[in-house]
Amino acid sequence: MSLVKSKYFSPRAIGLHAALLLWVASCALAAWWQVGRAVQGNSLSFLYAIEWPVFAVLGVLGWYALLTLEKVPEEEVEARRLYEERMRQEARAAREATRVDEDPALSAYNDHLATIATQPKKRLWGH
């Protein structure tokens, strides 16, 4: 029960529930308004009357995704950081081992590419 309580009744979850209720109510109101306009003769409003419920469904899907998103454990974050650091070191070592006499402009360009390749990767949201 504690997991369910922390998942569905945490302050973050309650905020998501409130945002979902507001979103679905707004979409329903907009759909109702568009149906009224369509009945009055605005044929384009038939499309909008269908579009607003689709937006409401997308809001529900987003709510579900945000509610069930799990935080990545610190062990996995640290393991990824160590792996990336090892890969950067191996890339630097491979670059130094294969360095030959080359054009200075080409060498500078290759050094630039190696720097880009060995920089820490940007963290993705939720990962």
C-alpha positions as CSV (number, residue, x, y, z in Angstrom):
1,M,0.0,0.0,0.0
2,S,2.9,2.3,0.7
3,L,4.1,2.1,-2.9
4,V,0.6,3.0,-4.2
5,K,0.3,5.8,-1.7
6,S,3.7,7.3,-2.7
7,K,2.9,6.8,-6.4
8,Y,-0.6,8.2,-6.6
9,F,-0.9,10.5,-3.6
10,S,2.5,12.2,-3.4
11,P,2.5,16.0,-3.9
12,R,3.8,15.6,-7.4
13,A,1.1,13.1,-8.3
14,I,-1.6,15.2,-6.8
15,G,-0.4,18.1,-9.0
16,L,-0.4,15.9,-12.0
17,H,-4.0,14.8,-11.2
18,A,-5.1,18.4,-10.9
19,A,-3.4,19.3,-14.2
20,L,-5.1,16.4,-15.9
21,L,-8.5,17.3,-14.6
22,L,-8.0,20.9,-15.8
23,W,-6.7,19.7,-19.2
24,V,-9.5,17.2,-19.9
25,A,-12.2,19.7,-18.7
26,S,-10.7,22.4,-21.0
27,C,-10.6,20.0,-24.0
28,A,-14.2,18.9,-23.3
29,L,-15.3,22.6,-23.1
30,A,-13.5,23.4,-26.4
31,A,-15.0,20.4,-28.1
32,W,-18.5,21.3,-27.0
33,W,-18.0,24.9,-28.2
34,Q,-16.7,23.6,-31.6
35,V,-19.7,21.2,-31.9
36,G,-22.0,24.3,-31.4
37,R,-20.1,26.2,-34.0
38,A,-20.4,23.3,-36.4
39,V,-24.1,23.0,-35.9
40,Q,-24.4,26.7,-36.7
41,G,-22.9,26.1,-40.1
42,N,-19.1,26.3,-39.7
43,S,-18.0,23.1,-41.4
44,L,-14.4,23.4,-40.3
45,S,-15.5,23.2,-36.7
46,F,-16.4,19.5,-37.3
47,L,-12.7,18.8,-37.6
48,Y,-11.9,20.8,-34.4
49,A,-14.7,19.0,-32.6
50,I,-12.9,15.8,-33.2
51,E,-9.5,17.2,-32.6
52,W,-10.1,18.4,-29.0
53,P,-11.0,14.9,-27.6
54,V,-7.8,13.6,-29.3
55,F,-5.9,16.2,-27.3
56,A,-7.6,15.1,-24.1
57,V,-6.5,11.5,-24.8
58,L,-3.0,12.6,-25.4
59,G,-3.1,14.5,-22.1
60,V,-4.2,11.3,-20.4
61,L,-1.3,9.4,-22.0
62,G,1.2,12.1,-20.9
63,W,-0.3,12.0,-17.4
64,Y,0.2,8.2,-17.2
65,A,3.8,8.4,-18.6
66,L,4.7,11.1,-16.0
67,L,3.1,9.2,-13.2
68,T,4.8,5.9,-14.0
69,L,8.3,7.4,-14.7
70,E,10.9,5.7,-12.5
71,K,14.0,7.4,-11.3
72,V,17.3,5.9,-12.4
73,P,19.1,4.4,-9.4
74,E,22.4,6.1,-8.4
75,E,24.3,2.9,-9.0
76,E,23.3,2.9,-12.7
77,V,24.2,6.6,-13.0
78,E,27.6,6.0,-11.5
79,A,28.2,2.9,-13.7
80,R,27.4,4.9,-16.8
81,R,29.7,7.7,-15.7
82,L,32.6,5.2,-15.2
83,Y,31.9,3.5,-18.5
84,E,31.9,6.8,-20.4
85,E,35.1,7.9,-18.7
86,R,36.8,4.6,-19.6
87,M,35.6,5.0,-23.3
88,R,37.0,8.6,-23.4
89,Q,40.4,7.3,-22.1
90,E,40.5,4.5,-24.6
91,A,39.6,6.9,-27.4
92,R,42.4,9.3,-26.4
93,A,44.9,6.4,-26.2
94,A,43.8,5.1,-29.6
95,R,44.2,8.6,-31.1
96,E,47.7,9.0,-29.7
97,A,48.7,5.5,-30.8
98,T,47.7,6.1,-34.4
99,R,49.0,9.6,-34.7
100,V,51.2,9.9,-37.8
101,D,52.7,12.8,-39.7
102,E,49.7,14.5,-41.2
103,D,48.7,17.9,-42.5
104,P,48.5,20.4,-39.6
105,A,44.9,21.4,-40.7
106,L,43.8,17.8,-40.8
107,S,45.5,17.1,-37.5
108,A,43.7,20.1,-35.9
109,Y,40.4,18.9,-37.4
110,N,40.9,15.3,-36.1
111,D,41.8,16.7,-32.7
112,H,38.6,18.7,-32.7
113,L,36.6,15.6,-33.6
114,A,38.3,13.6,-30.9
115,T,37.5,16.2,-28.4
116,I,33.8,16.2,-29.4
117,A,33.7,12.4,-29.3
118,T,35.3,12.2,-25.8
119,Q,33.1,14.9,-24.1
120,P,30.6,13.7,-21.6
121,K,27.3,12.9,-23.2
122,K,24.3,15.2,-22.4
123,R,21.9,13.5,-20.1
124,L,18.6,12.7,-21.5
125,W,15.5,13.6,-19.4
126,G,14.6,10.8,-17.1
127,H,17.8,8.7,-17.8
